[in-house]
């Protein structure tokens, strides 16, 4: 059987440092993704509010038009 080769200590320490940097990077990305999700939620709420306001305006316009039509028919 072949004996496994030993890995130099410098390489092991370098890999540990690289892994630590990778963890920090991933944690930063996770934080940025959470911020982005929150931003999207806020933007969608604003959009929903705006669509609702426009819908109310259109319903008001329709009601005014119908009232005018009823008035014209009754007169």
N, C-alpha and C positions, 0 to 999 in steps of 0.2 A: 504494500500500500504506500501511496505517496503521502509524504508528510506535508501538511498545509504550510504555505509560505507565511512568514511573519510580515505584518504590515508595519512599515516604519512609523514611529511615534509622531513624527512631524506631520505625516499624512493624516493620521487619526485626529490629531489636534486641529489640523486645517479643516478637516471634514466637520468637526464639532463646531468650529467657528462659522463655517458656511451654513450649517444647519440652524445655528442661532440666528444668523442674519436672515435666513429664509423664514424662520418663524416670525421674526419682527415684521418682515415684508408682508407675509400672509395676514398677520394681525392688522396691519395698516390697511390692507386691501379690504378686509372684512369690515373694518370701521367705515371706510369710504363707501362701501356697498350699502351699509346700514343708513348712512347719511343720504345716499342717492334714493334709496327706497322711501325714506321719509319725505324727501323733496317731491318725488312722484306722487305720493299720497296727497300732499298739500296741493300740488298742481291739479290733480284730479278733482279734489274737493272744490277748488276754485272754478274749474270747468263745469262741474255739476251745478254749482250755484248760479253761474252765468247762464247755463242752458235753462235752468228753472225760471230765472228772471225773464228770459226771452220768451219762454212758453207762456208765462203769465201775461206778458205784453201782447202776444198773438191772440190769446183767449180774450183779452180786453178789446182788442181791435175787432175780432169776430163778433163779440157781443154788441159792439157799437154798430157794426154793419147790419147785423140782424135787427137791432132796434130800429134803425133807419128804414129797413125793408118792411118791417111790420107797420111802421108809421105810414109809409107810402101806400101800403095795401089798404090799411084801414081808412085812410083819408079819401 
